[in-house]
Amino acid sequence: MSIAVMNDAVRNVKPADQSSEQPFQYPGMPTTCDGAEAVVHVEVHVAQAAGAYPITSSTTMGGGFNAAVMNGQTNLWGDPLMFFEPESEHSAASVCEGFAVAGGRVTNFTSGQGLVLMKEVLYTIAGKRLPVVMNIGARALTSQGLNVHAGHDDLMSVADCGWGMLFGRNAQEAGDLCLISRRAAEATFTPFFNVQDGFLTTHTVETVRLLEPEFMKEFVGDPKQRLMNLMDPASPMMSGVVQNQDSYMKGKIAQRWYYDRIEGVLDECFELFYQKTGRRYGFVEPYRTEDAEFVLVGMGSYMETAKVTVDYLRSKGVPAGCVNVCVFRPFPAQHIVNALKNCTAVTVFERMDDPLSTTGNHLTREIKAAFCDAILGVNGHEKIDRIPRMYHGAAGLGSRDVRPGDIIVAFENMMKPDGQHFFCVGIEHALALKKTDDPDLRPKGGFSMRGHSVGGFGSVTTNKVIATIAGNVFGKDVQAYPKYGSEKKGLPTTYYLTIGDSHIMMHSELEHIDLLCVNDPTAMLNPLTLEGLQRNGAVFMQSPHAEPADVWKHIPESVQEKVRKLKARVFFCDMVKIAREMASEADLQMRMQGIVLLGAFLRLTPYAAQCNMTEDEVYVGVEKALRKYFGKRGDRVVQDNLNCVKRGYKEMKEIPHDIIVRVGDPSHKRAKAAAIAG
C-alpha cells in the first residue's frame, strides 16, 4: 500500500499565460534545477568570460561556469569561454572591468562580504558605462556574527553604486532575469545585478523551463556586434581619467542621460520577453491588490509564500494583497504608489535590519519617499490626497524561516489602527509579533518529505536526485532544499522536498510532512523529530538491526508512543551496510549511504505506478539523474550508486503493526482508549 496518495494528474508545463489561441515561440525546456544552475545555463551560452572569486552562496554558479570552461565549451557564437579567478573579490571585479573595457561580455558570481569588498570597483564600472552583469546570491553580512545564508544587507550596501538591480523569487526567475539583465545592461551602457536569495534560491531545486539557446541568441545578440572596445587604438578615447573642479561634476551629472533611459528599456525587455516566452515580468507584481485594504510588500523568495498566504487570508474574508518588487534599481516609485495608494495599510518586509535609520530599512525608506512625492504631486507622480498607514518588519535574516504564520501575524498587526510600527517575525524578542495561526498551504495533493541526516552522508545530494526524478521522470512540480550551517560536514543537516501537480509557492521549512527520513540514528532518540508528521504518515530510518522487533526495541518509549499516536508506519534499512558493500572507492562509503534513501522513496510513493512505468523504465530515469550528479566520478561510481538504490528498494522492511501496538502493553491500552474516545 502506497504512503503517498495522489490524484492522477499530469503537470501543466505551459507558461503561465499561454493558451491554445496564443502559442509562444520559446516556452522553455522543462527540467529541474536550482537557481544557480539556471543562471549558469544562461551565462555559458551568452557570455564570453567570467571573472570571479567564488564565495558562499554563489560558489556553485562560479563552479558551474568554470566546469564549462574546463570542458572546452563555447558560447552561442563560437567564442571559447574563459574563467579568471584572481586573489580576491575586489580583483575579480577588476577583471570584469578590464574585460568589459576591451569590449568583452563578462559576468561575475558573488555574495555577502565579497560583494562589499568589490564596492570600490563597482563605482568605476558604472562610471565607465560598462554593461557588466553580476549574479548575486544575496547573503547576510557579518554585522553581528558570521552567517553565509540569505540576507539583503550586501545588496543594500551597494545600492548607491549606479547599477541596475533585479530580484528573482525562484529558480525560474533567476535564469530569466539573468538574460533580461544582459539585454538591459547593453542597451543602456549600465551594469546590472541579477539577484537571488542565497541558498534559499541558489540551492533550491525546482521545476524550471530553461531558456532555449536560439532565443538567448536572438534576445541579446552577438557581443562582438553589440559591445564597444574602449581600448581600440584605431578609435582612441579617454576613460577613467583624473578630473578636477572644472570637469568632474559636469561628467557626473551628464551620466543621468543613461539612467533616464533604463525604465523604458526595461519595459521593452519585459514586453519582448513575454511575447516570446509567455512569462511576464515587470517592475513590480501586484497580487490581488485591486480591492485589497491590507498589502504586504517585499523582495525575494518569501514573496511567493506571501501570495499563497494572501489566498488563504482571502478565504477567511480578509481583503489582503501583496506586491513583489522585482526591480529595486531604478526604484519603481510610481509603480509602487499606483499599486498601494488605495489600500488602508501597508507592511514592508525586509531581509535586513538597519537600526540607526529611524525611518525604516532601505525598501521602507524608498516607499515612504515615493509617497511623499506623490502627496506633493512631484517627480512625475499624479497628486494623491492620502497615504496608507505604513508598518515595516525584519524577516528572514540569515535565512531565518519565514512561514505563512509570520505573514499572517503581519497582516493582523496592520489591521489594527495602533499596530506596532516596526517589528520582527520568526524569533523570540520584545519586538517580535507572535504567530497565532500557521496553516498548511502546500498545493492540493502535495506530498512532502523531511529528512534528518549528518553533513557528509550524501543526503542533500540524494534529495536533489529525488527532485530530479520526480520532475524529469514522473512529470511533477518539485521543490527540494537543504538546511545546514557553514560547518556542514559531520554536523546535523535537514533536507526538505515537496512534490505537487502545480507550482509550489511555499518557500519555508516543512512542518507538515508525509514521509520522515532519518539517516542520523541519533535523531530517533528524540520525539521532536516526529514533529509535523501527518497522521498515517511514514517513517524510514537507518538501523543496523535485521529484525523488526530489534529495531523497535531500540526506539525510545517516548518516540514509540508518538508513532502509535500518529498511527505511523515505520520502515527501516541498513543504509550504512549497503553503502559499505557497494562503494568501489573507500571515500564514497559514507556519502553513498544517503543514496539508499532513493530506493525507499521509489517504493513508498505511487508515482511510478501513476505513470504506468515499469521498474526498468524507472531505473533508466534514475540512472540519468545519478549521472547528472555523479557522472564526473566515472561510470563505475554511477553504477555503484544505482546498485545502492536498487538494494534500498528491495531490502527495506516494515515494522509490523502488531509489534508497534502490542496487545497487553499499557501503551496499547492507552492507544485503544484514545481510539475509542476519538
C-alpha positions as CSV (number, residue, x, y, z in Angstrom):
1,M,0.0,0.0,0.0
2,S,1.4,3.4,-1.0
3,I,2.1,6.0,1.6
4,A,1.5,9.0,-0.7
5,V,-1.9,9.0,-2.3
6,M,-2.0,11.4,-5.3
7,N,-4.7,12.1,-7.9
8,D,-3.8,11.0,-11.4
9,A,-2.8,14.4,-12.8
10,V,-0.2,15.5,-15.3
11,R,1.7,18.6,-14.5
12,N,0.9,21.5,-16.8
13,V,4.2,22.8,-18.0
14,K,2.9,25.6,-20.2
15,P,4.0,29.1,-19.4
16,A,1.5,30.8,-17.0
17,D,-0.1,33.0,-19.7
18,Q,-0.1,30.5,-22.5
19,S,-3.3,29.4,-24.1
20,S,-4.2,27.3,-27.2
21,E,-5.1,30.6,-29.0
22,Q,-1.7,32.2,-28.3
23,P,1.3,29.8,-28.5
24,F,4.6,31.2,-27.6
25,Q,7.7,30.7,-29.8
26,Y,10.1,29.9,-26.9
27,P,8.2,28.4,-24.0
28,G,11.4,26.9,-22.5
29,M,12.8,23.5,-21.9
30,P,11.2,21.7,-18.9
31,T,13.7,20.3,-16.4
32,T,14.6,20.5,-12.7
33,C,17.5,22.6,-11.4
34,D,18.3,25.2,-8.7
35,G,18.7,28.9,-9.1
36,A,22.5,28.7,-9.6
37,E,22.1,26.2,-12.4
38,A,19.5,28.3,-14.1
39,V,21.9,31.3,-14.1
40,V,24.9,29.2,-15.3
41,H,22.7,27.9,-18.2
42,V,22.3,31.5,-19.4
43,E,25.8,32.7,-18.8
44,V,27.7,29.9,-20.5
45,H,25.6,30.5,-23.6
46,V,25.8,34.3,-23.9
47,A,28.9,35.5,-22.0
48,Q,32.5,35.2,-23.1
49,A,34.2,35.2,-19.8
50,A,33.7,35.3,-16.0
51,G,35.9,37.0,-13.5
52,A,35.1,35.5,-10.1
53,Y,36.4,34.6,-6.7
54,P,33.6,32.2,-5.6
55,I,32.2,32.8,-2.2
56,T,29.3,31.0,-0.5
57,S,26.5,31.0,-1.6
58,S,27.5,31.9,-5.1
59,T,30.1,29.2,-5.3
60,T,28.0,26.8,-7.3
61,M,27.5,29.5,-10.0
62,G,31.2,30.1,-10.4
63,G,31.9,26.4,-10.3
64,G,29.4,25.7,-12.9
65,F,30.8,28.3,-15.3
66,N,34.4,27.1,-14.7
67,A,33.3,23.5,-15.4
68,A,32.0,24.6,-18.8
69,V,35.4,26.3,-19.4
70,M,37.3,23.1,-18.4
71,N,35.1,21.1,-20.8
72,G,36.0,23.3,-23.7
73,Q,32.5,24.8,-24.1
74,T,32.0,27.7,-26.4
75,N,29.2,30.3,-26.3
76,L,26.4,30.6,-28.9
77,W,28.8,32.5,-31.3
78,G,31.6,30.0,-31.0
79,D,33.8,32.0,-28.6
80,P,35.7,29.8,-26.2
81,L,34.7,30.6,-22.6
82,M,37.3,32.0,-20.2
83,F,37.3,31.9,-16.4
84,F,39.6,34.2,-14.3
85,E,40.0,33.6,-10.6
86,P,42.3,36.2,-9.1
87,E,43.3,36.6,-5.4
88,S,40.1,38.3,-4.1
89,E,36.6,39.5,-5.0
90,H,38.0,43.0,-5.4
91,S,40.4,41.7,-8.0
92,A,37.6,39.7,-9.7
93,A,35.6,42.9,-10.1
94,S,38.7,44.5,-11.7
95,V,39.0,41.6,-14.1
96,C,35.4,42.2,-15.1
97,E,36.2,45.9,-15.6
98,G,39.2,45.2,-17.8
99,F,37.4,42.6,-19.9
100,A,34.4,44.9,-20.5
101,V,36.7,47.9,-21.3
102,A,38.1,45.8,-24.1
103,G,34.7,45.1,-25.5
104,G,34.0,41.7,-24.0
105,R,30.8,40.3,-22.5
106,V,31.7,39.3,-18.9
107,T,29.9,38.1,-15.8
108,N,30.7,37.6,-12.1
109,F,29.2,35.5,-9.3
110,T,29.4,36.7,-5.7
111,S,27.8,37.2,-2.4
112,G,27.9,38.9,1.0
113,Q,31.3,40.2,2.1
114,G,32.7,39.5,-1.4
115,L,30.2,42.0,-2.9
116,V,31.1,44.6,-0.4
117,L,34.8,44.1,-1.0
118,M,34.2,44.9,-4.7
119,K,32.4,48.2,-3.9
120,E,35.3,50.5,-5.0
121,V,35.4,48.9,-8.4
122,L,31.6,48.8,-8.8
123,Y,31.6,52.6,-8.9
124,T,34.3,52.6,-11.6
125,I,32.5,50.0,-13.7
126,A,29.3,52.2,-13.6
127,G,31.2,55.4,-14.2
128,K,32.9,53.9,-17.4
129,R,29.4,52.8,-18.6
130,L,30.5,49.2,-18.8
131,P,27.5,46.8,-19.2
132,V,28.7,44.1,-16.8
133,V,26.2,41.6,-15.3
134,M,26.9,40.2,-11.9
135,N,24.9,37.3,-10.5
136,I,24.4,37.6,-6.7
137,G,23.4,35.0,-4.1
138,A,22.2,37.6,-1.6
139,R,23.7,37.0,1.8
140,A,23.7,38.4,5.3
141,L,26.8,40.4,6.3
142,T,28.9,39.9,9.4
143,S,27.3,42.7,11.2
144,Q,26.5,40.5,14.3
145,G,28.1,37.1,13.6
146,L,29.3,35.2,10.6
147,N,26.4,33.9,8.5
148,V,26.6,32.5,5.0
149,H,22.9,32.4,4.4
150,A,20.3,34.7,2.9
151,G,20.1,38.4,3.7
152,H,19.8,41.6,1.6
153,D,22.4,43.5,3.6
154,D,25.0,43.0,0.8
155,L,22.8,44.4,-1.9
156,M,21.7,47.4,0.1
157,S,25.3,48.2,0.8
158,V,26.0,48.7,-2.9
159,A,22.6,50.1,-3.9
160,D,24.2,53.6,-4.4
161,C,26.9,52.4,-6.9
162,G,24.9,53.1,-10.1
163,W,23.9,49.5,-11.0
164,G,20.5,48.2,-12.1
165,M,19.2,45.7,-9.7
166,L,16.6,42.9,-10.4
167,F,15.4,40.4,-7.7
168,G,14.2,36.9,-8.6
169,R,11.9,34.8,-6.2
170,N,12.7,31.4,-7.5
171,A,15.0,29.4,-9.9
172,Q,12.9,30.2,-12.9
173,E,13.1,34.0,-12.3
174,A,16.8,33.8,-11.5
175,G,17.5,32.4,-15.0
176,D,15.0,34.6,-16.9
177,L,16.1,37.8,-15.2
178,C,19.8,37.0,-15.9
179,L,19.1,37.2,-19.6
180,I,16.8,40.3,-19.2
181,S,19.6,42.0,-17.2
182,R,22.1,41.4,-20.0
183,R,19.9,43.0,-22.7
184,A,19.0,46.0,-20.5
185,A,22.7,46.5,-19.5
186,E,24.0,46.6,-23.0
187,A,21.1,48.7,-24.3
188,T,21.7,51.4,-21.6
189,F,25.5,51.1,-21.0
190,T,24.7,50.4,-17.4
191,P,25.9,47.4,-15.3
192,F,23.2,45.2,-13.6
193,F,23.0,43.0,-10.6
194,N,20.8,39.9,-11.1
195,V,19.9,38.8,-7.5
196,Q,18.5,35.7,-5.9
197,D,18.4,34.7,-2.2
198,G,21.5,32.8,-1.1
199,F,20.8,29.1,-0.5
200,L,17.0,29.7,-0.4
201,T,17.1,30.1,-4.2
202,T,20.6,29.3,-5.3
203,H,20.5,25.8,-3.8
204,T,16.8,25.1,-4.1
205,V,15.9,22.6,-6.8
206,E,12.6,23.4,-8.6
207,T,10.7,22.7,-11.8
208,V,12.1,25.1,-14.3
209,R,11.8,25.9,-18.0
210,L,15.3,26.7,-19.2
211,L,15.7,29.2,-21.9
212,E,16.3,27.9,-25.4
213,P,19.7,28.7,-26.9
214,E,18.0,30.0,-30.1
215,F,16.0,32.5,-28.0
216,M,19.0,33.7,-26.0
217,K,21.0,34.2,-29.2
218,E,18.1,36.3,-30.6
219,F,17.4,38.2,-27.4
220,V,20.9,39.6,-26.6
221,G,22.8,39.3,-29.9
222,D,26.5,38.7,-30.7
223,P,28.7,40.5,-28.2
224,K,31.2,41.3,-30.9
225,Q,28.5,43.4,-32.6
226,R,26.8,44.8,-29.5
227,L,29.7,46.0,-27.4
228,M,32.3,48.7,-27.7
229,N,36.1,48.2,-27.3
230,L,37.2,51.3,-25.4
231,M,40.9,50.2,-25.8
232,D,40.8,50.1,-29.6
233,P,43.9,52.2,-30.8
234,A,42.2,52.8,-34.1
235,S,39.4,54.6,-32.3
236,P,41.0,56.2,-29.3
237,M,39.0,57.7,-26.4
238,M,39.7,58.7,-22.8
239,S,38.0,56.7,-20.0
240,G,38.5,56.8,-16.2
241,V,40.8,59.9,-16.3
242,V,41.5,62.3,-13.5
243,Q,39.1,65.2,-13.4
244,N,39.3,68.4,-11.3
245,Q,36.9,71.1,-10.3
246,D,36.1,72.2,-13.8
247,S,35.1,68.8,-15.2
248,Y,34.1,66.2,-12.7
249,M,30.6,67.5,-11.8
250,K,29.7,68.0,-15.5
251,G,30.5,64.4,-16.3
252,K,28.8,63.1,-13.3
253,I,25.5,64.9,-13.9
254,A,25.7,64.1,-17.6
255,Q,25.5,60.4,-16.8
256,R,21.9,60.9,-15.9
257,W,21.2,60.6,-19.6
258,Y,22.0,56.9,-19.4
259,Y,20.0,56.3,-16.3
260,D,16.9,58.1,-17.6
261,R,16.7,55.6,-20.4
262,I,16.7,52.5,-18.2
263,E,12.9,52.4,-17.3
264,G,11.9,52.5,-20.9
265,V,14.4,49.9,-21.9
266,L,13.4,47.6,-19.1
267,D,9.7,47.9,-20.2
268,E,10.8,46.9,-23.7
269,C,12.8,44.0,-22.4
270,F,9.9,42.7,-20.2
271,E,7.4,43.0,-23.0
272,L,9.6,41.3,-25.7
273,F,10.4,38.5,-23.2
274,Y,6.7,37.9,-22.6
275,Q,5.9,37.9,-26.3
276,K,8.5,35.2,-26.9
277,T,8.2,33.1,-23.8
278,G,4.8,33.7,-22.2
279,R,6.4,34.6,-18.9
280,R,5.6,38.2,-17.9
281,Y,7.8,40.3,-15.6
282,G,7.5,43.9,-14.5
283,F,8.9,46.5,-12.1
284,V,6.5,45.3,-9.5
285,E,4.0,42.4,-9.4
286,P,0.8,43.4,-7.6
287,Y,-1.2,40.3,-6.5
288,R,-4.9,40.7,-5.6
289,T,-4.4,44.4,-4.8
290,E,-7.3,45.8,-6.9
291,D,-9.6,45.7,-3.9
292,A,-7.1,45.0,-1.1
293,E,-7.2,47.0,2.1
294,F,-4.1,45.5,3.6
295,V,-1.0,44.8,1.4
296,L,2.4,43.2,2.1
297,V,5.4,44.4,0.1
298,G,8.8,42.7,-0.2
299,M,11.5,41.2,-2.4
300,G,12.9,37.7,-2.8
301,S,11.8,34.2,-2.2
302,Y,9.3,34.8,0.7
303,M,7.1,36.8,-1.6
304,E,5.9,33.6,-3.2
305,T,5.0,32.4,0.3
306,A,3.1,35.7,0.6
307,K,1.0,35.0,-2.5
308,V,-0.3,31.7,-1.2
309,T,-0.9,33.2,2.3
310,V,-2.9,36.1,0.7
311,D,-5.1,33.4,-1.0
312,Y,-5.6,31.8,2.5
313,L,-6.5,35.1,4.1
314,R,-8.9,35.9,1.3
315,S,-10.7,32.6,2.0
316,K,-11.1,33.9,5.6
317,G,-12.6,37.1,4.4
318,V,-9.5,39.3,4.9
319,P,-9.1,41.8,2.0
320,A,-5.4,41.1,1.6
321,G,-2.9,41.6,-1.2
322,C,0.8,41.7,-1.8
323,V,3.3,43.4,-4.0
324,N,6.6,41.8,-5.1
325,V,9.3,44.3,-6.0
326,C,11.2,42.8,-9.0
327,V,13.3,46.0,-9.8
328,F,14.9,47.7,-6.9
329,R,17.2,49.9,-9.1
330,P,15.9,52.0,-10.8
331,F,13.4,52.2,-7.9
332,P,9.9,51.9,-9.3
333,A,8.3,54.7,-7.2
334,Q,5.3,55.4,-9.5
335,H,4.5,51.7,-9.9
336,I,4.6,51.3,-6.1
337,V,2.4,54.2,-5.4
338,N,-0.1,53.2,-8.1
339,A,-0.3,49.7,-6.5
340,L,-0.7,50.9,-2.9
341,K,-2.4,54.3,-2.9
342,N,-6.0,52.9,-2.4
343,C,-5.3,50.5,0.4
344,T,-5.8,51.2,4.1
345,A,-2.4,49.9,5.4
346,V,0.9,48.7,4.0
347,T,3.5,46.4,5.7
348,V,7.1,46.2,4.2
349,F,9.1,43.0,4.9
350,E,12.9,43.3,4.6
351,R,15.6,40.7,4.9
352,M,17.9,43.0,6.8
353,D,18.0,45.5,9.7
354,D,19.5,49.0,9.8
355,P,18.7,50.1,13.3
356,L,20.2,53.6,13.1
357,S,17.8,54.5,10.3
358,T,14.9,55.8,12.3
359,T,12.5,55.9,9.3
360,G,13.0,52.3,8.3
361,N,15.2,50.0,6.3
362,H,16.1,50.6,2.6
363,L,12.9,49.5,0.9
364,T,10.7,51.1,3.5
365,R,12.5,54.4,3.1
366,E,12.1,54.3,-0.6
367,I,8.4,53.6,-0.4
368,K,7.9,56.4,2.2
369,A,9.8,58.8,-0.1
370,A,7.7,57.8,-3.1
371,F,4.5,58.6,-1.2
372,C,6.0,61.9,0.0
373,D,6.5,62.8,-3.7
374,A,3.0,61.6,-4.6
375,I,1.3,63.6,-1.9
376,L,3.1,66.6,-3.2
377,G,2.5,65.7,-6.9
378,V,6.1,66.0,-7.9
379,N,8.7,63.8,-9.7
380,G,6.1,62.6,-12.3
381,H,3.5,61.4,-9.7
382,E,-0.1,62.1,-10.0
383,K,-1.1,64.0,-6.9
384,I,-2.8,61.9,-4.2
385,D,-4.6,63.1,-1.1
386,R,-3.9,60.4,1.4
387,I,-1.1,58.0,2.4
388,P,-1.9,54.5,3.7
389,R,-0.7,53.6,7.2
390,M,2.8,52.1,7.0
391,Y,4.4,49.3,9.0
392,H,7.7,47.5,8.5
393,G,9.4,44.5,9.8
394,A,12.6,42.5,9.7
395,A,12.0,39.0,8.4
396,G,14.2,36.1,7.3
397,L,17.6,37.5,8.3
398,G,20.4,34.9,7.8
399,S,17.8,32.5,6.2
400,R,15.6,32.5,9.3
401,D,12.4,30.7,8.3
402,V,9.6,32.9,7.1
403,R,6.3,31.0,7.4
404,P,2.7,31.7,6.5
405,G,2.1,32.3,10.2
406,D,4.7,35.1,10.2
407,I,2.9,36.7,7.2
408,I,-0.5,36.3,8.8
409,V,0.5,38.0,12.0
410,A,2.0,40.9,10.0
411,F,-1.4,41.3,8.4
412,E,-3.1,41.1,11.8
413,N,-0.8,43.8,13.0
414,M,-1.5,46.2,10.2
415,M,-5.3,45.7,10.5
416,K,-5.0,47.4,13.9
417,P,-5.0,51.3,13.7
418,D,-2.4,51.2,16.5
419,G,-0.4,48.3,15.2
420,Q,3.3,48.0,16.0
421,H,5.2,50.3,13.7
422,F,8.4,48.3,13.5
423,F,8.6,44.6,14.4
424,C,10.3,41.4,13.6
425,V,9.0,37.9,13.0
426,G,10.2,34.3,13.5
427,I,12.2,34.8,16.7
428,E,11.5,35.4,20.4
429,H,12.1,39.1,21.1
430,A,10.4,42.0,22.6
431,L,9.8,43.4,19.1
432,A,8.6,40.1,17.7
433,L,5.0,39.5,16.7
434,K,3.7,36.2,18.0
435,K,2.2,33.7,15.5
436,T,-1.5,32.9,16.0
437,D,-2.1,30.7,13.0
438,D,0.3,28.7,10.8
439,P,-1.7,26.8,8.2
440,D,-0.5,24.1,5.8
441,L,-0.5,25.9,2.5
442,R,1.1,23.3,0.3
443,P,-0.6,22.8,-3.1
444,K,-3.6,20.5,-3.1
445,G,-2.5,16.9,-3.5
446,G,1.1,17.8,-2.4
447,F,3.5,15.3,-0.9
448,S,6.2,16.4,1.4
449,M,9.3,14.8,2.9
450,R,11.7,15.9,5.6
451,G,15.0,14.2,6.3
452,H,17.4,14.4,9.3
453,S,20.9,13.5,8.5
454,V,24.6,14.4,9.1
455,G,26.7,16.5,6.7
456,G,28.8,14.2,4.6
457,F,26.2,11.3,4.4
458,G,25.2,12.4,0.9
459,S,21.6,13.0,1.9
460,V,21.4,16.6,0.5
461,T,22.5,15.3,-2.9
462,T,20.1,12.4,-2.7
463,N,17.3,14.9,-2.1
464,K,18.3,16.7,-5.3
465,V,18.3,13.4,-7.2
466,I,14.8,12.6,-5.9
467,A,13.6,16.0,-7.0
468,T,15.2,15.5,-10.4
469,I,13.5,12.1,-10.8
470,A,10.1,13.4,-9.6
471,G,10.3,16.3,-12.0
472,N,12.0,14.9,-15.1
473,V,10.8,11.2,-14.9
474,F,7.4,11.5,-13.2
475,G,6.5,14.9,-14.6
476,K,5.7,16.6,-11.3
477,D,6.4,20.0,-9.9
478,V,9.1,19.9,-7.3
479,Q,10.9,21.9,-4.7
480,A,13.9,20.5,-2.8
481,Y,16.2,22.4,-0.5
482,P,18.7,21.8,2.3
483,K,19.2,23.4,5.7
484,Y,22.7,23.3,7.2
485,G,25.2,25.6,8.7
486,S,28.5,26.8,7.4
487,E,30.2,23.9,9.2
488,K,28.1,21.2,7.4
489,K,30.3,18.1,7.4
490,G,29.8,16.0,10.5
491,L,27.0,18.1,11.9
492,P,23.2,17.9,11.7
493,T,21.6,18.5,8.3
494,T,17.9,18.8,7.5
495,Y,16.5,18.5,4.0
496,Y,13.1,19.1,2.6
497,L,11.2,18.0,-0.5
498,T,7.7,18.8,-1.8
499,I,6.1,17.3,-4.9
500,G,2.9,18.5,-6.4
501,D,0.8,19.0,-9.5
502,S,1.2,22.7,-9.6
503,H,3.9,25.3,-8.8
504,I,5.0,25.1,-5.2
505,M,4.7,28.6,-3.7
506,M,5.8,27.8,-0.1
507,H,9.4,28.8,0.5
508,S,9.7,27.8,4.1
509,E,10.7,24.8,6.2
510,L,8.2,22.0,6.2
511,E,6.2,21.5,9.3
512,H,3.6,19.3,7.6
513,I,5.1,16.1,6.1
514,D,4.0,12.8,4.8
515,L,7.3,11.0,4.9
516,L,10.1,11.4,7.6
517,C,13.5,10.1,6.6
518,V,16.0,9.5,9.4
519,N,19.6,8.9,8.2
520,D,21.0,10.0,11.5
521,P,20.1,7.2,14.0
522,T,20.5,9.6,17.0
523,A,17.6,11.7,15.7
524,M,15.2,8.8,16.5
525,L,16.1,9.2,20.2
526,N,14.1,12.5,20.3
527,P,10.3,12.6,19.9
528,L,10.6,16.1,18.5
529,T,12.0,14.5,15.3
530,L,8.5,13.4,14.5
531,E,7.0,16.9,14.8
532,G,4.9,17.7,11.7
533,L,4.5,14.1,10.6
534,Q,0.9,13.7,9.4
535,R,-1.4,11.1,10.8
536,N,-0.9,7.8,8.9
537,G,2.4,9.1,7.6
538,A,5.5,7.0,7.3
539,V,9.0,6.9,8.8
540,F,12.0,5.5,7.0
541,M,15.0,5.1,9.3
542,Q,18.6,3.8,9.3
543,S,19.1,0.7,11.5
544,P,21.9,-1.8,11.8
545,H,19.4,-4.4,13.0
546,A,17.9,-7.0,10.7
547,E,14.7,-8.0,12.6
548,P,11.8,-5.6,13.1
549,A,11.4,-6.4,16.8
550,D,15.0,-5.5,17.4
551,V,14.7,-2.2,15.5
552,W,11.6,-1.3,17.5
553,K,13.2,-2.3,20.8
554,H,16.0,0.3,20.3
555,I,13.5,3.2,19.7
556,P,12.8,5.1,23.0
557,E,9.4,4.7,24.5
558,S,8.6,8.4,24.1
559,V,9.2,8.1,20.4
560,Q,7.2,4.8,20.2
561,E,4.3,6.5,21.9
562,K,4.3,9.2,19.3
563,V,4.4,6.7,16.5
564,R,1.4,5.0,17.9
565,K,-0.4,8.2,18.4
566,L,0.1,9.2,14.8
567,K,-0.6,5.7,13.5
568,A,2.5,6.0,11.5
569,R,4.1,3.1,9.6
570,V,7.8,2.6,10.3
571,F,10.3,1.2,7.7
572,F,14.0,0.6,8.1
573,C,17.1,-0.5,6.2
574,D,20.8,-0.7,7.0
575,M,21.9,2.0,4.6
576,V,25.4,2.1,6.1
577,K,25.9,-1.7,5.4
578,I,24.7,-1.3,1.8
579,A,27.0,1.7,1.1
580,R,30.0,-0.2,2.6
581,E,29.3,-3.2,0.4
582,M,28.6,-1.3,-2.8
583,A,31.2,1.5,-2.8
584,S,34.1,0.7,-5.1
585,E,36.0,3.7,-3.6
586,A,36.6,3.9,0.1
587,D,35.9,7.7,0.3
588,L,32.4,7.1,-1.1
589,Q,31.3,4.7,1.7
590,M,30.0,7.5,3.9
591,R,28.5,9.6,1.1
592,M,26.7,6.7,-0.6
593,Q,24.6,5.7,2.4
594,G,22.3,8.7,1.6
595,I,21.5,7.4,-1.9
596,V,19.9,4.3,-0.5
597,L,17.0,6.5,0.6
598,L,16.1,6.9,-3.1
599,G,15.2,3.2,-3.3
600,A,12.9,3.6,-0.3
601,F,11.3,6.7,-1.8
602,L,10.5,4.8,-5.0
603,R,8.9,2.0,-3.1
604,L,6.9,4.2,-0.6
605,T,5.4,6.6,-3.2
606,P,3.0,5.8,-6.1
607,Y,4.5,8.0,-8.8
608,A,5.9,5.2,-10.9
609,A,2.5,3.4,-10.9
610,Q,0.7,6.6,-11.7
611,C,2.9,7.0,-14.7
612,N,2.4,3.3,-15.7
613,M,6.2,2.9,-15.7
614,T,7.9,-0.5,-15.3
615,E,10.7,-0.9,-12.8
616,D,13.2,-1.0,-15.7
617,E,11.8,2.2,-17.1
618,V,12.1,3.9,-13.7
619,Y,15.7,2.8,-13.3
620,V,16.6,4.3,-16.7
621,G,15.4,7.7,-15.4
622,V,17.2,7.1,-12.1
623,E,20.5,6.3,-13.8
624,K,20.2,9.5,-15.9
625,A,19.6,11.6,-12.7
626,L,22.6,9.9,-11.0
627,R,24.8,10.6,-14.0
628,K,24.0,14.3,-13.7
629,Y,25.3,14.4,-10.1
630,F,28.0,11.7,-10.1
631,G,29.0,11.3,-13.8
632,K,32.2,13.2,-13.3
633,R,33.4,10.5,-11.0
634,G,33.1,7.9,-13.8
635,D,30.6,5.2,-14.8
636,R,31.6,2.9,-12.0
637,V,30.6,5.4,-9.4
638,V,27.3,5.9,-11.2
639,Q,26.6,2.1,-11.2
640,D,27.6,1.8,-7.5
641,N,25.0,4.5,-6.7
642,L,22.4,2.8,-8.9
643,N,23.0,-0.5,-7.1
644,C,22.6,1.2,-3.7
645,V,19.2,2.5,-4.9
646,K,18.1,-1.0,-6.1
647,R,19.2,-2.6,-2.8
648,G,17.4,0.1,-0.8
649,Y,14.2,-0.7,-2.8
650,K,14.5,-4.4,-2.2
651,E,15.9,-4.6,1.3
652,M,13.7,-2.0,3.0
653,K,11.5,-3.7,5.7
654,E,8.4,-2.6,7.7
655,I,7.9,-3.0,11.4
656,P,4.6,-4.9,11.6
657,H,1.6,-3.2,13.2
658,D,1.3,-5.9,15.9
659,I,4.8,-5.1,17.1
660,I,4.2,-1.3,17.2
661,V,0.9,-1.8,19.1
662,R,1.4,-4.8,21.4
663,V,-1.6,-6.5,23.0
664,G,-1.4,-6.2,26.8
665,D,1.1,-3.4,26.7
666,P,0.0,-0.3,28.7
667,S,0.7,1.9,25.7
668,H,-1.6,-0.3,23.6
669,K,-4.4,0.2,26.2
670,R,-3.9,4.0,26.1
671,A,-3.9,3.9,22.3
672,K,-7.0,1.8,22.3
673,A,-8.8,4.1,24.8
674,A,-7.8,7.1,22.7
675,A,-9.1,5.5,19.5
676,I,-12.5,4.7,21.3
677,A,-12.7,8.3,22.6
678,G,-11.8,9.9,19.3
